[in-house]
Amino acid sequence: MVGLPPSQTGPRKRGAYTAGMPPDDNQTAAVPSLIASTIDCSDLAAMTRFWGELLDVPFQIVDHFGFLAHADDRKVTLWLQQVPEAKAGKNRVHLDFVVGDLDAALERVAALGGAVGNRHTWQGHVWNTCTDPEGNVFDIMAASVPTQSS
């Protein structure tokens, strides 16, 4: 699955890439806006395919970068960057995702070459820690319905 080239103008929409997008009206010159989280990787093609298929968005590879298309239902998109060194040590930053069916999402992670780790609970929230094919950590949390207090 290959997406369209990076968008340089126009509103963000599903299937559009955010690289080089002009600032929104709400941005100021000195306040950064997060447009993507970038994952360093060794096997750019395999990692871009894993994340694109896991998140069900078009993707493309340009030189040493993998770009996942922006989706309106997500706040931040993912980019991947091929680097010469292998991952070393524990991630100091990780990604968190939420899904309607946690068990089905975990099956997708494993089927695409990732690994499913331990299940965690905290204050009624349930999630699993997972890793992508190169060992980068991310969490997938079960969506929860807010309870109304009386």
HUPESUL-V684972 format. One record per residue. N is the residue number from 1. RES is the residue in three letters. PHI is phi in degrees with one decimal (none if undefined). PSI is psi in degrees with one decimal (none if undefined). D_LAST is the distance of its C-alpha to the last C-alpha in whole Angstrom. Layout:
n=N res=RES phi=PHI psi=PSI d_last=D_LAST
n=N res=RES phi=PHI psi=PSI d_last=D_LAST
This chain:
n=1 res=MET phi=none psi=124.8 d_last=49
n=2 res=VAL phi=-125.2 psi=138.0 d_last=50
n=3 res=GLY phi=-92.0 psi=-169.5 d_last=48
n=4 res=LEU phi=-86.0 psi=163.9 d_last=50
n=5 res=PRO phi=-65.6 psi=159.6 d_last=51
n=6 res=PRO phi=-55.1 psi=136.6 d_last=49
n=7 res=SER phi=-79.0 psi=137.3 d_last=48
n=8 res=GLN phi=-106.8 psi=-17.4 d_last=50
n=9 res=THR phi=-146.2 psi=170.2 d_last=48
n=10 res=GLY phi=92.2 psi=168.3 d_last=46
n=11 res=PRO phi=-70.0 psi=153.6 d_last=42
n=12 res=ARG phi=-75.6 psi=134.7 d_last=40
n=13 res=LYS phi=-149.0 psi=164.7 d_last=39
n=14 res=ARG phi=-54.9 psi=132.2 d_last=39
n=15 res=GLY phi=92.3 psi=-6.0 d_last=43
n=16 res=ALA phi=-95.8 psi=145.2 d_last=43
n=17 res=TYR phi=-95.9 psi=150.5 d_last=44
n=18 res=THR phi=-99.2 psi=-2.2 d_last=43
n=19 res=ALA phi=-60.4 psi=127.5 d_last=47
n=20 res=GLY phi=72.8 psi=15.6 d_last=48
n=21 res=MET phi=-70.2 psi=143.7 d_last=46
n=22 res=PRO phi=-68.4 psi=156.1 d_last=46
n=23 res=PRO phi=-64.8 psi=149.9 d_last=43
n=24 res=ASP phi=-73.5 psi=163.5 d_last=41
n=25 res=ASP phi=-61.8 psi=-26.0 d_last=40
n=26 res=ASN phi=-82.6 psi=-8.1 d_last=38
n=27 res=GLN phi=-83.6 psi=146.5 d_last=40
n=28 res=THR phi=-112.7 psi=165.2 d_last=42
n=29 res=ALA phi=-62.9 psi=-32.2 d_last=45
n=30 res=ALA phi=-102.9 psi=-4.6 d_last=44
n=31 res=VAL phi=-107.1 psi=114.7 d_last=40
n=32 res=PRO phi=-69.1 psi=148.8 d_last=40
n=33 res=SER phi=-116.4 psi=127.5 d_last=38
n=34 res=LEU phi=-73.9 psi=120.8 d_last=38
n=35 res=ILE phi=-110.4 psi=-20.4 d_last=39
n=36 res=ALA phi=-161.6 psi=157.1 d_last=40
n=37 res=SER phi=-111.5 psi=128.7 d_last=40
n=38 res=THR phi=-106.4 psi=132.3 d_last=43
n=39 res=ILE phi=-106.4 psi=122.6 d_last=44
n=40 res=ASP phi=-74.5 psi=142.4 d_last=47
n=41 res=CYS phi=-153.2 psi=163.5 d_last=49
n=42 res=SER phi=-94.6 psi=-47.0 d_last=52
n=43 res=ASP phi=-100.5 psi=88.5 d_last=53
n=44 res=LEU phi=-59.7 psi=-44.4 d_last=51
n=45 res=ALA phi=-63.7 psi=-47.8 d_last=52
n=46 res=ALA phi=-65.8 psi=-40.6 d_last=50
n=47 res=MET phi=-71.8 psi=-39.3 d_last=47
n=48 res=THR phi=-64.7 psi=-41.2 d_last=47
n=49 res=ARG phi=-64.3 psi=-44.7 d_last=47
n=50 res=PHE phi=-56.4 psi=-53.6 d_last=44
n=51 res=TRP phi=-69.0 psi=-39.0 d_last=42
n=52 res=GLY phi=-62.1 psi=-43.9 d_last=42
n=53 res=GLU phi=-73.2 psi=-38.3 d_last=42
n=54 res=LEU phi=-61.9 psi=-42.9 d_last=39
n=55 res=LEU phi=-90.3 psi=-3.3 d_last=37
n=56 res=ASP phi=57.8 psi=50.2 d_last=39
n=57 res=VAL phi=-131.7 psi=150.9 d_last=41
n=58 res=PRO phi=-62.6 psi=154.7 d_last=44
n=59 res=PHE phi=-146.3 psi=163.0 d_last=46
n=60 res=GLN phi=-149.2 psi=157.7 d_last=50
n=61 res=ILE phi=-117.4 psi=130.2 d_last=52
n=62 res=VAL phi=-131.7 psi=115.6 d_last=54
n=63 res=ASP phi=55.5 psi=-117.2 d_last=56
n=64 res=HIS phi=-101.7 psi=21.6 d_last=54
n=65 res=PHE phi=-128.9 psi=143.0 d_last=51
n=66 res=GLY phi=-113.4 psi=131.5 d_last=49
n=67 res=PHE phi=-117.9 psi=126.1 d_last=46
n=68 res=LEU phi=-97.1 psi=138.9 d_last=43
n=69 res=ALA phi=-65.2 psi=147.0 d_last=42
n=70 res=HIS phi=-72.6 psi=141.5 d_last=39
n=71 res=ALA phi=-122.2 psi=135.1 d_last=36
n=72 res=ASP phi=-57.8 psi=-28.6 d_last=34
n=73 res=ASP phi=-85.3 psi=8.6 d_last=31
n=74 res=ARG phi=-126.3 psi=142.0 d_last=32
n=75 res=LYS phi=-76.2 psi=-35.0 d_last=32
n=76 res=VAL phi=-134.6 psi=145.0 d_last=35
n=77 res=THR phi=-100.7 psi=172.5 d_last=38
n=78 res=LEU phi=-112.6 psi=141.7 d_last=40
n=79 res=TRP phi=-123.2 psi=157.3 d_last=44
n=80 res=LEU phi=-127.1 psi=145.7 d_last=46
n=81 res=GLN phi=-132.2 psi=125.7 d_last=49
n=82 res=GLN phi=-75.9 psi=129.9 d_last=52
n=83 res=VAL phi=-127.9 psi=154.4 d_last=53
n=84 res=PRO phi=-75.3 psi=-28.6 d_last=56
n=85 res=GLU phi=-89.5 psi=150.2 d_last=55
n=86 res=ALA phi=-79.5 psi=159.0 d_last=53
n=87 res=LYS phi=-61.2 psi=135.7 d_last=49
n=88 res=ALA phi=-132.2 psi=125.3 d_last=49
n=89 res=GLY phi=81.2 psi=-176.1 d_last=47
n=90 res=LYS phi=-78.9 psi=142.6 d_last=43
n=91 res=ASN phi=-63.4 psi=137.8 d_last=41
n=92 res=ARG phi=-93.6 psi=-15.5 d_last=40
n=93 res=VAL phi=-131.3 psi=141.2 d_last=38
n=94 res=HIS phi=-138.5 psi=165.7 d_last=36
n=95 res=LEU phi=-97.2 psi=144.9 d_last=34
n=96 res=ASP phi=-120.5 psi=132.3 d_last=31
n=97 res=PHE phi=-125.1 psi=157.0 d_last=30
n=98 res=VAL phi=-125.9 psi=142.2 d_last=27
n=99 res=VAL phi=-138.6 psi=158.7 d_last=27
n=100 res=GLY phi=-78.4 psi=-30.0 d_last=26
n=101 res=ASP phi=-129.7 psi=95.1 d_last=28
n=102 res=LEU phi=-60.6 psi=-46.0 d_last=29
n=103 res=ASP phi=-62.8 psi=-40.4 d_last=32
n=104 res=ALA phi=-65.6 psi=-39.0 d_last=33
n=105 res=ALA phi=-64.7 psi=-39.5 d_last=33
n=106 res=LEU phi=-66.2 psi=-35.9 d_last=35
n=107 res=GLU phi=-63.0 psi=-39.3 d_last=38
n=108 res=ARG phi=-63.3 psi=-44.1 d_last=38
n=109 res=VAL phi=-55.4 psi=-51.1 d_last=39
n=110 res=ALA phi=-64.5 psi=-42.1 d_last=41
n=111 res=ALA phi=-63.9 psi=-29.8 d_last=43
n=112 res=LEU phi=-88.8 psi=0.2 d_last=44
n=113 res=GLY phi=105.0 psi=3.1 d_last=45
n=114 res=GLY phi=-87.0 psi=-178.8 d_last=42
n=115 res=ALA phi=-125.4 psi=142.3 d_last=41
n=116 res=VAL phi=-100.0 psi=126.9 d_last=38
n=117 res=GLY phi=-103.5 psi=-150.9 d_last=37
n=118 res=ASN phi=-69.4 psi=150.2 d_last=34
n=119 res=ARG phi=-90.3 psi=140.5 d_last=31
n=120 res=HIS phi=-128.4 psi=151.9 d_last=28
n=121 res=THR phi=-135.2 psi=145.7 d_last=24
n=122 res=TRP phi=-159.0 psi=121.7 d_last=22
n=123 res=GLN phi=46.7 psi=44.7 d_last=19
n=124 res=GLY phi=85.7 psi=-5.6 d_last=18
n=125 res=HIS phi=-92.1 psi=142.8 d_last=21
n=126 res=VAL phi=-127.7 psi=131.8 d_last=24
n=127 res=TRP phi=-152.2 psi=162.3 d_last=27
n=128 res=ASN phi=-118.6 psi=141.2 d_last=31
n=129 res=THR phi=-86.8 psi=133.7 d_last=34
n=130 res=CYS phi=-130.1 psi=169.8 d_last=37
n=131 res=THR phi=-133.3 psi=148.1 d_last=40
n=132 res=ASP phi=-79.7 psi=179.4 d_last=42
n=133 res=PRO phi=-59.9 psi=-18.9 d_last=46
n=134 res=GLU phi=-104.0 psi=9.0 d_last=47
n=135 res=GLY phi=91.5 psi=7.7 d_last=44
n=136 res=ASN phi=-74.3 psi=131.2 d_last=42
n=137 res=VAL phi=-83.1 psi=139.5 d_last=38
n=138 res=PHE phi=-149.8 psi=158.7 d_last=35
n=139 res=ASP phi=-115.0 psi=144.8 d_last=32
n=140 res=ILE phi=-121.9 psi=122.3 d_last=30
n=141 res=MET phi=-108.8 psi=142.0 d_last=26
n=142 res=ALA phi=-72.5 psi=131.5 d_last=24
n=143 res=ALA phi=-62.8 psi=141.5 d_last=22
n=144 res=SER phi=-124.1 psi=148.0 d_last=19
n=145 res=VAL phi=-89.5 psi=124.9 d_last=16
n=146 res=PRO phi=-61.3 psi=140.1 d_last=13
n=147 res=THR phi=-95.6 psi=144.0 d_last=10
n=148 res=GLN phi=-92.2 psi=130.1 d_last=6
n=149 res=SER phi=-89.1 psi=147.5 d_last=4
n=150 res=SER phi=-94.3 psi=none d_last=0
